[in-house]
Amino acid sequence: MEPEARWLVLVIKIPAEPSRHRVAVWRELRRIGALSLGQGIWAVPDVPVFAGGVSRALELTEKSGGVAVTLNASGRGPEDAVRFREMFNAARSADWTEFLADCGKFEAEIAKEIRNAKFTLAELEEEEQSLERLRRWHRDLTARDVFGAPEAAEAATRLKICVAVCEDYAERVFAALHETPEDDR
């Protein structure tokens, strides 16, 4: 996207009670990576990847008895567009940093299982589910990182490492499961 990118600005007002409605809208907007500009004010780049989430947030707002206004924006000048982009990239960088930390936790967990020789199918299944969660998260982050935060490349590399670590662990599990008593001698 060019620095003069178009943005959707959502101005959302939801009744204070019950709070679950505000929380549902907040969660949806956070899930899609919307940038919070202030209480009830959110922005996303005006690109198709955000359309579904914006529609869901607007629908949730309407169902709660709230009011939403969607505005097209580009800023008054190039410096506004750059500022929006920097704010959006900072939010994506924070997302990628959190993802990278979870990759580290995943790798540490498997290293612990290897140290403890915990080579069970149940543990392997649990680790494979964790890896699938990382894959989904990476896909979601990649989709909403429309400007290409610098951490994205490192995250792709770390995900590949996580896959390799899990594959190695799977091989160890299957080797342990197929070990015969004679192999222990």
C-alpha positions as CSV (number, residue, x, y, z in Angstrom):
1,M,0.0,0.0,0.0
2,E,1.1,3.5,-0.7
3,P,1.6,6.0,2.2
4,E,-1.6,7.8,1.0
5,A,-3.6,4.6,1.7
6,R,-7.3,4.9,2.4
7,W,-8.6,4.0,5.8
8,L,-11.9,3.1,7.3
9,V,-12.6,4.9,10.6
10,L,-15.3,3.4,12.8
11,V,-17.0,5.5,15.4
12,I,-18.9,3.1,17.7
13,K,-21.2,3.9,20.6
14,I,-22.7,1.0,22.5
15,P,-24.8,1.1,25.7
16,A,-22.8,0.6,28.9
17,E,-25.0,-2.3,30.0
18,P,-24.8,-5.1,29.4
19,S,-21.0,-4.9,29.0
20,R,-20.9,-8.2,27.0
21,H,-21.9,-6.2,23.9
22,R,-19.0,-3.8,24.2
23,V,-16.6,-6.7,24.8
24,A,-17.9,-8.6,21.8
25,V,-17.3,-5.7,19.5
26,W,-13.9,-4.9,21.1
27,R,-12.9,-8.6,20.6
28,E,-13.9,-8.6,17.0
29,L,-12.0,-5.4,16.2
30,R,-8.9,-6.6,18.1
31,R,-9.2,-10.0,16.3
32,I,-9.0,-8.3,12.9
33,G,-6.2,-6.0,14.0
34,A,-8.1,-2.7,14.0
35,L,-6.2,0.2,15.4
36,S,-7.8,1.8,18.5
37,L,-7.7,5.6,18.2
38,G,-9.6,6.3,21.3
39,Q,-12.7,5.3,23.1
40,G,-15.0,3.8,20.5
41,I,-12.9,4.9,17.6
42,W,-11.1,2.4,15.4
43,A,-9.3,2.4,12.1
44,V,-8.3,-0.2,9.5
45,P,-6.8,0.1,6.1
46,D,-9.5,0.1,3.5
47,V,-8.6,-3.2,1.9
48,P,-10.7,-6.3,1.4
49,V,-9.0,-8.4,4.2
50,F,-10.7,-6.3,6.8
51,A,-14.2,-6.1,5.3
52,G,-15.6,-9.2,7.0
53,G,-14.4,-8.2,10.4
54,V,-15.7,-4.7,10.0
55,S,-19.1,-6.0,8.9
56,R,-19.2,-8.3,11.9
57,A,-18.3,-5.5,14.3
58,L,-21.0,-3.3,12.8
59,E,-23.6,-6.1,13.0
60,L,-22.7,-6.7,16.7
61,T,-23.0,-3.0,17.4
62,E,-26.4,-2.8,15.7
63,K,-27.6,-5.9,17.6
64,S,-26.6,-4.4,20.9
65,G,-28.7,-1.3,20.3
66,G,-25.6,0.8,19.6
67,V,-24.8,3.1,16.8
68,A,-21.8,3.0,14.4
69,V,-20.6,5.4,11.8
70,T,-18.0,4.3,9.2
71,L,-15.9,7.0,7.6
72,N,-13.5,6.9,4.7
73,A,-10.3,8.7,5.6
74,S,-6.9,9.4,4.1
75,G,-5.6,12.2,6.3
76,R,-5.2,15.8,5.6
77,G,-1.7,15.4,4.2
78,P,1.1,12.9,3.6
79,E,2.3,13.2,7.2
80,D,-1.1,12.0,8.5
81,A,-1.0,9.0,6.2
82,V,2.5,8.2,7.4
83,R,1.5,8.6,11.0
84,F,-1.5,6.2,10.6
85,R,0.8,3.7,8.9
86,E,3.4,3.9,11.6
87,M,0.7,3.4,14.3
88,F,-0.7,0.4,12.4
89,N,2.8,-1.1,11.9
90,A,3.6,-0.6,15.6
91,A,0.5,-2.6,16.5
92,R,1.5,-5.3,14.0
93,S,5.0,-5.4,15.4
94,A,3.6,-5.9,18.8
95,D,1.5,-8.8,17.4
96,W,4.5,-10.4,15.8
97,T,6.6,-10.0,18.9
98,E,3.9,-11.9,20.9
99,F,3.8,-14.5,18.2
100,L,7.6,-14.9,18.4
101,A,7.4,-15.3,22.1
102,D,4.9,-18.1,21.7
103,C,7.2,-19.8,19.2
104,G,9.9,-19.7,21.9
105,K,7.5,-21.2,24.4
106,F,6.5,-23.9,21.9
107,E,10.2,-24.8,21.3
108,A,10.9,-24.8,25.0
109,E,8.0,-27.1,25.7
110,I,9.1,-29.7,23.2
111,A,12.7,-29.4,24.5
112,K,11.4,-30.1,28.0
113,E,9.4,-33.2,26.8
114,I,12.6,-34.5,25.0
115,R,14.7,-33.9,28.2
116,N,12.0,-35.8,30.2
117,A,11.7,-38.5,27.6
118,K,8.0,-38.0,27.4
119,F,7.4,-39.7,24.1
120,T,3.6,-40.4,24.1
121,L,1.0,-40.1,21.4
122,A,-1.1,-37.9,23.7
123,E,1.8,-35.5,24.2
124,L,2.5,-35.5,20.5
125,E,-1.1,-34.7,19.7
126,E,-1.1,-31.8,22.2
127,E,2.1,-30.4,20.6
128,E,0.6,-30.8,17.1
129,Q,-2.4,-28.8,18.2
130,S,-0.2,-26.1,19.6
131,L,1.7,-26.0,16.3
132,E,-1.6,-25.8,14.3
133,R,-2.6,-22.8,16.6
134,L,0.7,-21.1,15.7
135,R,0.1,-21.8,12.0
136,R,-3.5,-20.2,12.2
137,W,-2.2,-17.3,14.1
138,H,0.6,-16.7,11.6
139,R,-1.9,-16.9,8.7
140,D,-4.1,-14.3,10.5
141,L,-1.2,-12.0,11.3
142,T,0.1,-12.2,7.7
143,A,-3.3,-11.4,6.3
144,R,-3.7,-8.2,8.4
145,D,-0.1,-7.1,8.1
146,V,-0.8,-5.2,4.9
147,F,2.3,-2.9,5.2
148,G,4.8,-5.6,6.1
149,A,6.1,-5.1,9.6
150,P,9.8,-5.9,9.9
151,E,9.2,-8.9,12.3
152,A,7.1,-10.8,9.7
153,A,10.1,-12.4,8.0
154,E,11.6,-13.5,11.4
155,A,8.2,-14.9,12.3
156,A,8.0,-17.0,9.1
157,T,11.5,-18.4,9.8
158,R,10.5,-19.2,13.5
159,L,7.4,-21.0,12.4
160,K,9.5,-23.2,10.0
161,I,11.7,-23.9,13.0
162,C,8.7,-24.8,15.1
163,V,7.5,-27.2,12.4
164,A,11.0,-28.8,12.2
165,V,11.1,-29.2,16.0
166,C,7.7,-30.8,16.1
167,E,8.6,-33.2,13.2
168,D,11.8,-34.2,15.1
169,Y,9.7,-34.8,18.3
170,A,7.2,-36.8,16.3
171,E,10.0,-39.0,15.0
172,R,11.2,-39.5,18.5
173,V,7.7,-40.4,19.7
174,F,7.3,-43.0,17.0
175,A,10.8,-44.4,17.5
176,A,10.0,-44.8,21.3
177,L,6.6,-46.4,20.6
178,H,8.1,-48.9,18.2
179,E,11.0,-49.8,20.4
180,T,11.2,-53.5,21.3
181,P,12.6,-54.9,24.6
182,E,15.6,-56.2,22.6
183,D,16.4,-52.6,21.6
184,D,17.0,-51.8,25.3
185,R,19.9,-54.3,25.6
